[in-house]
Amino acid sequence: MHHERSSSPCATHQAEPSAWTLLFRPLFQAGRGFAFPCDPQGGVDMDALSERARNNYLYARAMMGREVTWPSVQREDFKALMPA
């Protein structure tokens, strides 16, 4: 199974606008994190994700503690705080 990753700080998968993002930060390599729209409790509507985003979400969940951190729920404006 191939998992595409973005070279941006986080691969953001937007199904629809959301004020909250579930963020999986990279443990080792910058630019290997993932971000997904979620509710304030961190719930992700997997049915609303594209196939690629859904595969990346499942991959990120499987790699918690190995390649990415345990996820955190962030306000959508967290991107402005991330280093370029």
C-alpha positions in Angstrom: 0.0 0.0 0.0 1.4 3.4 -1.0 0.8 6.4 1.2 1.3 9.8 -0.5 2.7 12.5 1.7 3.0 16.2 1.1 6.2 18.2 1.4 4.3 20.9 3.3 4.5 21.0 7.1 1.3 18.9 7.3 -0.7 17.2 4.6 -4.1 18.8 5.2 -7.1 16.9 4.0 -10.2 19.1 3.8 -13.5 17.4 3.2 -15.4 20.6 4.0 -14.6 23.7 6.1 -14.1 22.9 9.7 -13.0 25.1 12.6 -11.1 22.2 14.1 -8.2 20.1 12.8 -6.9 16.7 14.1 -3.1 17.1 13.8 -0.6 14.3 13.7 2.8 15.9 14.0 5.9 14.1 12.6 8.2 12.5 15.1 11.3 12.5 12.9 11.1 14.2 9.5 9.7 17.7 9.1 6.9 17.8 6.5 5.6 14.3 7.3 2.7 15.2 9.4 -1.0 14.9 8.7 -4.0 17.1 9.4 -7.7 16.3 9.0 -11.0 18.2 9.6 -12.6 17.1 12.8 -15.2 18.1 15.5 -14.1 19.8 18.8 -13.6 16.3 20.3 -11.3 15.1 17.6 -13.9 13.0 15.7 -13.2 12.7 12.0 -16.0 12.0 9.5 -14.3 9.4 7.5 -17.2 9.2 5.0 -16.6 12.9 4.1 -12.9 12.3 3.3 -11.6 11.5 -0.2 -10.2 8.0 -0.7 -6.7 9.3 -0.5 -7.4 11.3 2.7 -9.1 8.3 4.3 -6.1 6.1 3.5 -3.8 8.8 4.9 -6.0 9.1 8.0 -5.9 5.3 8.7 -2.1 5.3 8.0 -1.6 8.2 10.5 -3.6 6.4 13.1 -1.6 3.2 12.6 1.7 5.1 12.8 1.0 6.9 16.1 4.1 6.7 18.2 6.2 5.3 15.3 6.2 8.1 12.7 3.8 10.6 14.0 2.7 11.9 17.5 -0.6 11.0 19.1 -3.0 13.4 17.6 -4.1 16.8 19.0 -7.1 18.8 18.3 -6.2 22.3 17.1 -8.2 25.4 16.1 -8.1 25.8 12.3 -5.9 28.9 12.8 -3.1 26.8 14.1 -1.5 26.9 10.6 -0.6 30.5 11.1 1.5 29.5 14.1 3.4 26.7 12.4 7.0 27.6 11.2 7.4 28.0 7.5 
